[in-house]
């Protein structure tokens, strides 16, 4: 694994306003802004990098078929997921993380692990009196 701390020169542009609309942090947050994007990527990762649509839907309660299909299409367009048709009778479809998708899993999993370790802090969100 590479050193997660970028050089100070690389971060200089992200430490002061104005923050360009096309800067890397904003592009990353936009990519992950869809409600189901991170959950689908996480579910694929936890399934060994690939899963059939039915398995994804069972692993993500509340995810409608329509939303799953749209999110998977968006992830395909972004290059994070590929749709593979398996030539069986009847044909099956499987979604797989691409090499790029595998790279995006690392920071996503770090965030998920942080959430698990700090569940008590997350529990406090929205519980403060006005």
N, CA, C and O atoms as a GROMACS GRO file, in nm:
protein
  520
    1UNK      N    1   0.085  -0.117   0.000
    1UNK     CA    2   0.000   0.000   0.000
    1UNK      C    3   0.089   0.123   0.000
    1UNK      O    4   0.196   0.124   0.061
    2UNK      N    5   0.044   0.227  -0.068
    2UNK     CA    6   0.122   0.350  -0.076
    2UNK      C    7   0.097   0.436   0.048
    2UNK      O    8   0.001   0.415   0.121
    3UNK      N    9   0.187   0.532   0.068
    3UNK     CA   10   0.172   0.625   0.180
    3UNK      C   11   0.046   0.708   0.160
    3UNK      O   12   0.035   0.774   0.056
    4UNK      N   13  -0.049   0.707   0.253
    4UNK     CA   14  -0.175   0.780   0.234
    4UNK      C   15  -0.162   0.931   0.250
    4UNK      O   16  -0.256   1.004   0.220
    5UNK      N   17  -0.047   0.979   0.298
    5UNK     CA   18  -0.029   1.121   0.320
    5UNK      C   19   0.034   1.186   0.197
    5UNK      O   20   0.151   1.162   0.168
    6UNK      N   21  -0.043   1.269   0.124
    6UNK     CA   22   0.012   1.336   0.006
    6UNK      C   23   0.114   1.443   0.047
    6UNK      O   24   0.115   1.489   0.161
    7UNK      N   25   0.196   1.479  -0.047
    7UNK     CA   26   0.297   1.582  -0.020
    7UNK      C   27   0.228   1.716   0.005
    7UNK      O   28   0.118   1.740  -0.045
    8UNK      N   29   0.292   1.804   0.083
    8UNK     CA   30   0.234   1.936   0.110
    8UNK      C   31   0.209   2.016  -0.018
    8UNK      O   32   0.111   2.090  -0.026
    9UNK      N   33   0.295   2.001  -0.118
    9UNK     CA   34   0.275   2.072  -0.243
    9UNK      C   35   0.146   2.029  -0.313
    9UNK      O   36   0.074   2.111  -0.370
   10UNK      N   37   0.119   1.900  -0.308
   10UNK     CA   38   0.000   1.847  -0.373
   10UNK      C   39  -0.127   1.898  -0.305
   10UNK      O   40  -0.227   1.926  -0.372
   11UNK      N   41  -0.124   1.911  -0.174
   11UNK     CA   42  -0.241   1.955  -0.099
   11UNK      C   43  -0.259   2.106  -0.093
   11UNK      O   44  -0.365   2.154  -0.053
   12UNK      N   45  -0.159   2.182  -0.132
   12UNK     CA   46  -0.164   2.328  -0.119
   12UNK      C   47  -0.290   2.388  -0.181
   12UNK      O   48  -0.351   2.476  -0.122
   13UNK      N   49  -0.329   2.341  -0.299
   13UNK     CA   50  -0.445   2.396  -0.367
   13UNK      C   51  -0.577   2.363  -0.300
   13UNK      O   52  -0.679   2.427  -0.330
   14UNK      N   53  -0.579   2.265  -0.211
   14UNK     CA   54  -0.703   2.224  -0.146
   14UNK      C   55  -0.715   2.279  -0.005
   14UNK      O   56  -0.813   2.249   0.064
   15UNK      N   57  -0.620   2.356   0.037
   15UNK     CA   58  -0.620   2.409   0.174
   15UNK      C   59  -0.668   2.553   0.182
   15UNK      O   60  -0.675   2.611   0.290
   16UNK      N   61  -0.700   2.611   0.068
   16UNK     CA   62  -0.745   2.750   0.070
   16UNK      C   63  -0.851   2.773  -0.037
   16UNK      O   64  -0.848   2.711  -0.143
   17UNK      N   65  -0.943   2.862  -0.008
   17UNK     CA   66  -1.048   2.895  -0.103
   17UNK      C   67  -0.991   2.988  -0.210
   17UNK      O   68  -0.890   3.054  -0.183
   18UNK      N   69  -1.048   2.998  -0.325
   18UNK     CA   70  -1.168   2.927  -0.368
   18UNK      C   71  -1.135   2.784  -0.412
   18UNK      O   72  -1.026   2.757  -0.461
   19UNK      N   73  -1.231   2.696  -0.393
   19UNK     CA   74  -1.213   2.556  -0.430
   19UNK      C   75  -1.274   2.536  -0.568
   19UNK      O   76  -1.396   2.547  -0.586
   20UNK      N   77  -1.191   2.506  -0.665
   20UNK     CA   78  -1.235   2.491  -0.803
   20UNK      C   79  -1.344   2.384  -0.814
   20UNK      O   80  -1.341   2.283  -0.743
   21UNK      N   81  -1.438   2.408  -0.905
   21UNK     CA   82  -1.549   2.314  -0.923
   21UNK      C   83  -1.502   2.177  -0.972
   21UNK      O   84  -1.569   2.077  -0.949
   22UNK      N   85  -1.387   2.174  -1.039
   22UNK     CA   86  -1.338   2.047  -1.092
   22UNK      C   87  -1.221   1.990  -1.011
   22UNK      O   88  -1.150   1.902  -1.059
   23UNK      N   89  -1.202   2.040  -0.888
   23UNK     CA   90  -1.090   1.989  -0.807
   23UNK      C   91  -1.118   1.844  -0.766
   23UNK      O   92  -1.232   1.800  -0.762
   24UNK      N   93  -1.013   1.773  -0.736
   24UNK     CA   94  -1.023   1.630  -0.704
   24UNK      C   95  -1.118   1.600  -0.588
   24UNK      O   96  -1.201   1.510  -0.601
   25UNK      N   97  -1.109   1.671  -0.476
   25UNK     CA   98  -1.204   1.639  -0.368
   25UNK      C   99  -1.350   1.656  -0.408
   25UNK      O  100  -1.434   1.574  -0.370
   26UNK      N  101  -1.381   1.760  -0.482
   26UNK     CA  102  -1.521   1.780  -0.524
   26UNK      C  103  -1.565   1.672  -0.622
   26UNK      O  104  -1.679   1.625  -0.616
   27UNK      N  105  -1.476   1.632  -0.712
   27UNK     CA  106  -1.510   1.524  -0.806
   27UNK      C  107  -1.534   1.394  -0.731
   27UNK      O  108  -1.626   1.319  -0.764
   28UNK      N  109  -1.452   1.367  -0.630
   28UNK     CA  110  -1.468   1.245  -0.551
   28UNK      C  111  -1.600   1.247  -0.475
   28UNK      O  112  -1.674   1.148  -0.476
   29UNK      N  113  -1.630   1.358  -0.410
   29UNK     CA  114  -1.755   1.367  -0.334
   29UNK      C  115  -1.876   1.359  -0.427
   29UNK      O  116  -1.978   1.300  -0.390
   30UNK      N  117  -1.866   1.417  -0.546
   30UNK     CA  118  -1.976   1.408  -0.641
   30UNK      C  119  -1.997   1.262  -0.684
   30UNK      O  120  -2.110   1.216  -0.695
   31UNK      N  121  -1.888   1.192  -0.707
   31UNK     CA  122  -1.896   1.052  -0.746
   31UNK      C  123  -1.967   0.970  -0.639
   31UNK      O  124  -2.048   0.884  -0.671
   32UNK      N  125  -1.937   0.996  -0.512
   32UNK     CA  126  -1.994   0.920  -0.403
   32UNK      C  127  -2.122   0.980  -0.348
   32UNK      O  128  -2.172   0.935  -0.244
   33UNK      N  129  -2.178   1.080  -0.413
   33UNK     CA  130  -2.293   1.150  -0.357
   33UNK      C  131  -2.426   1.076  -0.374
   33UNK      O  132  -2.522   1.104  -0.302
   34UNK      N  133  -2.433   0.982  -0.465
   34UNK     CA  134  -2.557   0.907  -0.482
   34UNK      C  135  -2.585   0.822  -0.358
   34UNK      O  136  -2.493   0.769  -0.297
   35UNK      N  137  -2.711   0.809  -0.322
   35UNK     CA  138  -2.749   0.740  -0.199
   35UNK      C  139  -2.695   0.598  -0.192
   35UNK      O  140  -2.654   0.554  -0.084
   36UNK      N  141  -2.693   0.526  -0.303
   36UNK     CA  142  -2.658   0.384  -0.302
   36UNK      C  143  -2.520   0.355  -0.358
   36UNK      O  144  -2.477   0.240  -0.354
   37UNK      N  145  -2.449   0.454  -0.409
   37UNK     CA  146  -2.320   0.430  -0.474
   37UNK      C  147  -2.222   0.358  -0.382
   37UNK      O  148  -2.169   0.253  -0.418
   38UNK      N  149  -2.198   0.413  -0.265
   38UNK     CA  150  -2.098   0.353  -0.177
   38UNK      C  151  -2.143   0.218  -0.126
   38UNK      O  152  -2.062   0.127  -0.110
   39UNK      N  153  -2.273   0.203  -0.101
   39UNK     CA  154  -2.324   0.075  -0.051
   39UNK      C  155  -2.309  -0.035  -0.156
   39UNK      O  156  -2.274  -0.148  -0.123
   40UNK      N  157  -2.336  -0.003  -0.282
   40UNK     CA  158  -2.321  -0.102  -0.389
   40UNK      C  159  -2.174  -0.138  -0.407
   40UNK      O  160  -2.141  -0.256  -0.420
   41UNK      N  161  -2.087  -0.039  -0.408
   41UNK     CA  162  -1.943  -0.068  -0.419
   41UNK      C  163  -1.897  -0.155  -0.302
   41UNK      O  164  -1.822  -0.251  -0.321
   42UNK      N  165  -1.941  -0.120  -0.182
   42UNK     CA  166  -1.904  -0.197  -0.063
   42UNK      C  167  -1.958  -0.341  -0.073
   42UNK      O  168  -1.886  -0.435  -0.042
   43UNK      N  169  -2.083  -0.357  -0.116
   43UNK     CA  170  -2.142  -0.490  -0.128
   43UNK      C  171  -2.068  -0.574  -0.232
   43UNK      O  172  -2.045  -0.693  -0.211
   44UNK      N  173  -2.030  -0.513  -0.343
   44UNK     CA  174  -1.952  -0.586  -0.443
   44UNK      C  175  -1.817  -0.628  -0.385
   44UNK      O  176  -1.773  -0.741  -0.405
   45UNK      N  177  -1.754  -0.538  -0.315
   45UNK     CA  178  -1.625  -0.568  -0.253
   45UNK      C  179  -1.638  -0.683  -0.153
   45UNK      O  180  -1.556  -0.775  -0.154
   46UNK      N  181  -1.740  -0.678  -0.069
   46UNK     CA  182  -1.759  -0.780   0.033
   46UNK      C  183  -1.799  -0.915  -0.029
   46UNK      O  184  -1.787  -1.020   0.035
   47UNK      N  185  -1.846  -0.911  -0.154
   47UNK     CA  186  -1.883  -1.034  -0.225
   47UNK      C  187  -1.766  -1.087  -0.308
   47UNK      O  188  -1.786  -1.171  -0.396
   48UNK      N  189  -1.647  -1.039  -0.282
   48UNK     CA  190  -1.531  -1.085  -0.356
   48UNK      C  191  -1.506  -1.009  -0.485
   48UNK      O  192  -1.426  -1.053  -0.568
   49UNK      N  193  -1.574  -0.897  -0.504
   49UNK     CA  194  -1.554  -0.814  -0.622
   49UNK      C  195  -1.658  -0.831  -0.730
   49UNK      O  196  -1.657  -0.758  -0.829
   50UNK      N  197  -1.749  -0.928  -0.712
   50UNK     CA  198  -1.851  -0.952  -0.814
   50UNK      C  199  -1.977  -1.007  -0.748
   50UNK      O  200  -1.972  -1.075  -0.646
   51UNK      N  201  -2.092  -0.975  -0.810
   51UNK     CA  202  -2.219  -1.027  -0.758
   51UNK      C  203  -2.325  -1.017  -0.866
   51UNK      O  204  -2.319  -0.932  -0.955
   52UNK      N  205  -2.422  -1.105  -0.855
   52UNK     CA  206  -2.538  -1.099  -0.943
   52UNK      C  207  -2.636  -0.998  -0.885
   52UNK      O  208  -2.634  -0.972  -0.765
   53UNK      N  209  -2.722  -0.940  -0.968
   53UNK     CA  210  -2.815  -0.837  -0.920
   53UNK      C  211  -2.901  -0.881  -0.803
   53UNK      O  212  -2.922  -0.804  -0.710
   54UNK      N  213  -2.951  -1.004  -0.806
   54UNK     CA  214  -3.036  -1.052  -0.696
   54UNK      C  215  -2.961  -1.054  -0.563
   54UNK      O  216  -3.017  -1.018  -0.459
   55UNK      N  217  -2.836  -1.096  -0.567
   55UNK     CA  218  -2.754  -1.099  -0.444
   55UNK      C  219  -2.730  -0.958  -0.393
   55UNK      O  220  -2.736  -0.934  -0.273
   56UNK      N  221  -2.704  -0.864  -0.484
   56UNK     CA  222  -2.685  -0.725  -0.442
   56UNK      C  223  -2.810  -0.673  -0.372
   56UNK      O  224  -2.803  -0.611  -0.266
   57UNK      N  225  -2.924  -0.700  -0.433
   57UNK     CA  226  -3.049  -0.648  -0.377
   57UNK      C  227  -3.079  -0.711  -0.241
   57UNK      O  228  -3.129  -0.643  -0.152
   58UNK      N  229  -3.050  -0.839  -0.224
   58UNK     CA  230  -3.072  -0.904  -0.094
   58UNK      C  231  -2.978  -0.849   0.012
   58UNK      O  232  -3.015  -0.842   0.129
   59UNK      N  233  -2.858  -0.810  -0.027
   59UNK     CA  234  -2.760  -0.757   0.068
   59UNK      C  235  -2.785  -0.611   0.105
   59UNK      O  236  -2.726  -0.560   0.200
   60UNK      N  237  -2.873  -0.544   0.031
   60UNK     CA  238  -2.897  -0.401   0.055
   60UNK      C  239  -3.046  -0.376   0.072
   60UNK      O  240  -3.111  -0.328  -0.021
   61UNK      N  241  -3.102  -0.407   0.188
   61UNK     CA  242  -3.245  -0.383   0.212
   61UNK      C  243  -3.281  -0.236   0.185
   61UNK      O  244  -3.208  -0.145   0.223
   62UNK      N  245  -3.393  -0.218   0.119
   62UNK     CA  246  -3.438  -0.083   0.087
   62UNK      C  247  -3.399  -0.037  -0.052
   62UNK      O  248  -3.451   0.064  -0.101
   63UNK      N  249  -3.309  -0.109  -0.117
   63UNK     CA  250  -3.266  -0.074  -0.253
   63UNK      C  251  -3.366  -0.131  -0.353
   63UNK      O  252  -3.382  -0.253  -0.364
   64UNK      N  253  -3.434  -0.043  -0.426
   64UNK     CA  254  -3.530  -0.088  -0.526
   64UNK      C  255  -3.455  -0.137  -0.650
   64UNK      O  256  -3.340  -0.099  -0.674
   65UNK      N  257  -3.521  -0.220  -0.727
   65UNK     CA  258  -3.459  -0.271  -0.850
   65UNK      C  259  -3.428  -0.156  -0.945
   65UNK      O  260  -3.322  -0.154  -1.009
   66UNK      N  261  -3.520  -0.061  -0.954
   66UNK     CA  262  -3.499   0.054  -1.044
   66UNK      C  263  -3.376   0.135  -1.001
   66UNK      O  264  -3.293   0.171  -1.084
   67UNK      N  265  -3.364   0.163  -0.872
   67UNK     CA  266  -3.251   0.242  -0.822
   67UNK      C  267  -3.121   0.164  -0.836
   67UNK      O  268  -3.017   0.222  -0.868
   68UNK      N  269  -3.126   0.034  -0.812
   68UNK     CA  270  -3.006  -0.048  -0.828
   68UNK      C  271  -2.959  -0.044  -0.973
   68UNK      O  272  -2.840  -0.026  -0.999
   69UNK      N  273  -3.051  -0.062  -1.066
   69UNK     CA  274  -3.016  -0.060  -1.208
   69UNK      C  275  -2.956   0.074  -1.247
   69UNK      O  276  -2.854   0.078  -1.316
   70UNK      N  277  -3.018   0.183  -1.204
   70UNK     CA  278  -2.968   0.317  -1.238
   70UNK      C  279  -2.829   0.341  -1.179
   70UNK      O  280  -2.740   0.393  -1.246
   71UNK      N  281  -2.811   0.302  -1.053
   71UNK     CA  282  -2.682   0.323  -0.987
   71UNK      C  283  -2.574   0.238  -1.053
   71UNK      O  284  -2.462   0.285  -1.073
   72UNK      N  285  -2.605   0.114  -1.086
   72UNK     CA  286  -2.508   0.029  -1.154
   72UNK      C  287  -2.470   0.086  -1.290
   72UNK      O  288  -2.354   0.080  -1.331
   73UNK      N  289  -2.568   0.142  -1.361
   73UNK     CA  290  -2.538   0.206  -1.491
   73UNK      C  291  -2.446   0.325  -1.471
   73UNK      O  292  -2.351   0.345  -1.547
   74UNK      N  293  -2.473   0.405  -1.369
   74UNK     CA  294  -2.387   0.520  -1.341
   74UNK      C  295  -2.246   0.475  -1.306
   74UNK      O  296  -2.148   0.536  -1.348
   75UNK      N  297  -2.235   0.367  -1.229
   75UNK     CA  298  -2.103   0.315  -1.192
   75UNK      C  299  -2.030   0.257  -1.313
   75UNK      O  300  -1.908   0.265  -1.322
   76UNK      N  301  -2.106   0.199  -1.406
   76UNK     CA  302  -2.046   0.152  -1.531
   76UNK      C  303  -1.992   0.270  -1.612
   76UNK      O  304  -1.880   0.265  -1.662
   77UNK      N  305  -2.073   0.374  -1.623
   77UNK     CA  306  -2.032   0.492  -1.698
   77UNK      C  307  -1.905   0.554  -1.639
   77UNK      O  308  -1.818   0.602  -1.711
   78UNK      N  309  -1.897   0.552  -1.506
   78UNK     CA  310  -1.779   0.608  -1.438
   78UNK      C  311  -1.657   0.516  -1.453
   78UNK      O  312  -1.544   0.559  -1.429
   79UNK      N  313  -1.680   0.391  -1.493
   79UNK     CA  314  -1.570   0.298  -1.509
   79UNK      C  315  -1.534   0.220  -1.383
   79UNK      O  316  -1.427   0.159  -1.376
   80UNK      N  317  -1.622   0.222  -1.284
   80UNK     CA  318  -1.594   0.153  -1.158
   80UNK      C  319  -1.648   0.010  -1.154
   80UNK      O  320  -1.599  -0.073  -1.079
   81UNK      N  321  -1.748  -0.016  -1.237
   81UNK     CA  322  -1.814  -0.147  -1.239
   81UNK      C  323  -1.831  -0.189  -1.385
   81UNK      O  324  -1.852  -0.105  -1.473
   82UNK      N  325  -1.822  -0.318  -1.408
   82UNK     CA  326  -1.851  -0.370  -1.542
   82UNK      C  327  -1.962  -0.473  -1.532
   82UNK      O  328  -1.975  -0.545  -1.433
   83UNK      N  329  -2.042  -0.478  -1.636
   83UNK     CA  330  -2.153  -0.573  -1.646
   83UNK      C  331  -2.106  -0.687  -1.734
   83UNK      O  332  -2.063  -0.666  -1.848
   84UNK      N  333  -2.113  -0.808  -1.681
   84UNK     CA  334  -2.065  -0.926  -1.755
   84UNK      C  335  -2.181  -1.021  -1.774
   84UNK      O  336  -2.248  -1.059  -1.678
   85UNK      N  337  -2.205  -1.059  -1.898
   85UNK     CA  338  -2.310  -1.157  -1.928
   85UNK      C  339  -2.242  -1.294  -1.931
   85UNK      O  340  -2.149  -1.317  -2.008
   86UNK      N  341  -2.291  -1.383  -1.848
   86UNK     CA  342  -2.236  -1.517  -1.838
   86UNK      C  343  -2.322  -1.607  -1.928
   86UNK      O  344  -2.442  -1.620  -1.908
   87UNK      N  345  -2.257  -1.668  -2.026
   87UNK     CA  346  -2.327  -1.748  -2.126
   87UNK      C  347  -2.365  -1.885  -2.070
   87UNK      O  348  -2.296  -1.984  -2.091
   88UNK      N  349  -2.477  -1.887  -2.000
   88UNK     CA  350  -2.537  -2.011  -1.951
   88UNK      C  351  -2.679  -2.014  -2.004
   88UNK      O  352  -2.722  -1.921  -2.072
   89UNK      N  353  -2.751  -2.119  -1.974
   89UNK     CA  354  -2.891  -2.126  -2.013
   89UNK      C  355  -2.977  -2.121  -1.890
   89UNK      O  356  -2.971  -2.216  -1.813
   90UNK      N  357  -3.054  -2.020  -1.863
   90UNK     CA  358  -3.056  -1.892  -1.934
   90UNK      C  359  -2.933  -1.809  -1.899
   90UNK      O  360  -2.868  -1.835  -1.797
   91UNK      N  361  -2.902  -1.709  -1.982
   91UNK     CA  362  -2.784  -1.625  -1.952
   91UNK      C  363  -2.799  -1.553  -1.818
   91UNK      O  364  -2.909  -1.514  -1.780
   92UNK      N  365  -2.689  -1.537  -1.748
   92UNK     CA  366  -2.687  -1.465  -1.621
   92UNK      C  367  -2.604  -1.339  -1.636
   92UNK      O  368  -2.515  -1.330  -1.721
   93UNK      N  369  -2.634  -1.241  -1.552
   93UNK     CA  370  -2.559  -1.116  -1.550
   93UNK      C  371  -2.490  -1.106  -1.416
   93UNK      O  372  -2.545  -1.142  -1.312
   94UNK      N  373  -2.368  -1.056  -1.420
   94UNK     CA  374  -2.291  -1.034  -1.298
   94UNK      C  375  -2.227  -0.897  -1.309
   94UNK      O  376  -2.185  -0.855  -1.417
   95UNK      N  377  -2.221  -0.828  -1.198
   95UNK     CA  378  -2.153  -0.699  -1.193
   95UNK      C  379  -2.023  -0.717  -1.118
   95UNK      O  380  -2.019  -0.780  -1.012
   96UNK      N  381  -1.916  -0.661  -1.174
   96UNK     CA  382  -1.783  -0.676  -1.116
   96UNK      C  383  -1.716  -0.541  -1.102
   96UNK      O  384  -1.734  -0.451  -1.184
   97UNK      N  385  -1.639  -0.528  -0.995
   97UNK     CA  386  -1.556  -0.409  -0.980
   97UNK      C  387  -1.447  -0.414  -1.086
   97UNK      O  388  -1.386  -0.518  -1.109
   98UNK      N  389  -1.424  -0.302  -1.151
   98UNK     CA  390  -1.313  -0.293  -1.245
   98UNK      C  391  -1.185  -0.268  -1.164
   98UNK      O  392  -1.190  -0.252  -1.042
   99UNK      N  393  -1.072  -0.264  -1.233
   99UNK     CA  394  -0.946  -0.232  -1.165
   99UNK      C  395  -0.957  -0.094  -1.100
   99UNK      O  396  -0.908  -0.073  -0.989
  100UNK      N  397  -1.020   0.000  -1.169
  100UNK     CA  398  -1.040   0.134  -1.113
  100UNK      C  399  -1.132   0.127  -0.991
  100UNK      O  400  -1.108   0.193  -0.890
  101UNK      N  401  -1.238   0.046  -1.001
  101UNK     CA  402  -1.329   0.029  -0.888
  101UNK      C  403  -1.258  -0.027  -0.766
  101UNK      O  404  -1.286   0.012  -0.653
  102UNK      N  405  -1.165  -0.120  -0.789
  102UNK     CA  406  -1.087  -0.176  -0.678
  102UNK      C  407  -1.003  -0.068  -0.610
  102UNK      O  408  -0.984  -0.072  -0.488
  103UNK      N  409  -0.954   0.028  -0.686
  103UNK     CA  410  -0.875   0.138  -0.629
  103UNK      C  411  -0.962   0.229  -0.542
  103UNK      O  412  -0.915   0.282  -0.441
  104UNK      N  413  -1.087   0.248  -0.582
  104UNK     CA  414  -1.177   0.335  -0.507
  104UNK      C  415  -1.227   0.268  -0.380
  104UNK      O  416  -1.278   0.337  -0.290
  105UNK      N  417  -1.214   0.138  -0.369
  105UNK     CA  418  -1.259   0.066  -0.250
  105UNK      C  419  -1.175   0.104  -0.128
  105UNK      O  420  -1.228   0.114  -0.018
  106UNK      N  421  -1.045   0.124  -0.147
  106UNK     CA  422  -0.956   0.150  -0.034
  106UNK      C  423  -1.002   0.268   0.053
  106UNK      O  424  -1.021   0.250   0.173
  107UNK      N  425  -1.022   0.388  -0.003
  107UNK     CA  426  -1.068   0.497   0.084
  107UNK      C  427  -1.210   0.476   0.135
  107UNK      O  428  -1.244   0.518   0.245
  108UNK      N  429  -1.292   0.411   0.055
  108UNK     CA  430  -1.429   0.384   0.097
  108UNK      C  431  -1.431   0.291   0.217
  108UNK      O  432  -1.507   0.314   0.312
  109UNK      N  433  -1.351   0.187   0.215
  109UNK     CA  434  -1.344   0.094   0.327
  109UNK      C  435  -1.286   0.162   0.451
  109UNK      O  436  -1.326   0.131   0.563
  110UNK      N  437  -1.192   0.254   0.432
  110UNK     CA  438  -1.138   0.328   0.546
  110UNK      C  439  -1.250   0.408   0.612
  110UNK      O  440  -1.259   0.414   0.735
  111UNK      N  441  -1.334   0.469   0.531
  111UNK     CA  442  -1.446   0.547   0.583
  111UNK      C  443  -1.547   0.456   0.655
  111UNK      O  444  -1.595   0.492   0.762
  112UNK      N  445  -1.578   0.342   0.598
  112UNK     CA  446  -1.670   0.248   0.661
  112UNK      C  447  -1.614   0.198   0.794
  112UNK      O  448  -1.688   0.189   0.893
  113UNK      N  449  -1.486   0.167   0.798
  113UNK     CA  450  -1.423   0.121   0.923
  113UNK      C  451  -1.428   0.231   1.028
  113UNK      O  452  -1.452   0.204   1.146
  114UNK      N  453  -1.405   0.355   0.986
  114UNK     CA  454  -1.414   0.467   1.080
  114UNK      C  455  -1.555   0.473   1.137
  114UNK      O  456  -1.573   0.493   1.257
  115UNK      N  457  -1.655   0.455   1.052
  115UNK     CA  458  -1.794   0.458   1.096
  115UNK      C  459  -1.825   0.350   1.198
  115UNK      O  460  -1.897   0.374   1.295
  116UNK      N  461  -1.771   0.230   1.178
  116UNK     CA  462  -1.792   0.121   1.272
  116UNK      C  463  -1.726   0.153   1.406
  116UNK      O  464  -1.785   0.133   1.512
  117UNK      N  465  -1.603   0.203   1.400
  117UNK     CA  466  -1.530   0.236   1.524
  117UNK      C  467  -1.594   0.352   1.599
  117UNK      O  468  -1.580   0.361   1.721
  118UNK      N  469  -1.663   0.440   1.529
  118UNK     CA  470  -1.721   0.559   1.592
  118UNK      C  471  -1.873   0.560   1.582
  118UNK      O  472  -1.934   0.666   1.565
  119UNK      N  473  -1.932   0.444   1.592
  119UNK     CA  474  -2.078   0.434   1.583
  119UNK      C  475  -2.147   0.520   1.688
  119UNK      O  476  -2.256   0.573   1.664
  120UNK      N  477  -2.083   0.535   1.804
  120UNK     CA  478  -2.142   0.617   1.910
  120UNK      C  479  -2.152   0.763   1.867
  120UNK      O  480  -2.250   0.830   1.898
  121UNK      N  481  -2.053   0.813   1.797
  121UNK     CA  482  -2.057   0.951   1.747
  121UNK      C  483  -2.166   0.966   1.641
  121UNK      O  484  -2.238   1.066   1.639
  122UNK      N  485  -2.178   0.867   1.555
  122UNK     CA  486  -2.281   0.872   1.452
  122UNK      C  487  -2.420   0.868   1.514
  122UNK      O  488  -2.514   0.929   1.463
  123UNK      N  489  -2.432   0.796   1.624
  123UNK     CA  490  -2.560   0.788   1.694
  123UNK      C  491  -2.604   0.925   1.745
  123UNK      O  492  -2.724   0.953   1.755
  124UNK      N  493  -2.508   1.010   1.777
  124UNK     CA  494  -2.537   1.143   1.832
  124UNK      C  495  -2.585   1.242   1.725
  124UNK      O  496  -2.645   1.344   1.759
  125UNK      N  497  -2.561   1.213   1.599
  125UNK     CA  498  -2.602   1.305   1.492
  125UNK      C  499  -2.752   1.325   1.495
  125UNK      O  500  -2.829   1.229   1.502
  126UNK      N  501  -2.793   1.448   1.490
  126UNK     CA  502  -2.934   1.478   1.487
  126UNK      C  503  -3.006   1.466   1.622
  126UNK      O  504  -3.127   1.484   1.628
  127UNK      N  505  -2.932   1.437   1.727
  127UNK     CA  506  -2.996   1.421   1.858
  127UNK      C  507  -2.975   1.542   1.948
  127UNK      O  508  -3.013   1.540   2.065
  128UNK      N  509  -2.915   1.647   1.894
  128UNK     CA  510  -2.891   1.766   1.977
  128UNK      C  511  -3.016   1.852   1.980
  128UNK      O  512  -3.076   1.877   1.875
  129UNK      N  513  -3.058   1.900   2.097
  129UNK     CA  514  -3.175   1.989   2.104
  129UNK      C  515  -3.146   2.121   2.034
  129UNK      O  516  -3.032   2.168   2.030
  130UNK      N  517  -3.250   2.181   1.979
  130UNK     CA  518  -3.232   2.308   1.906
  130UNK      C  519  -3.196   2.421   1.996
  130UNK      O  520  -3.179   2.534   1.949
   0.00000   0.00000   0.00000
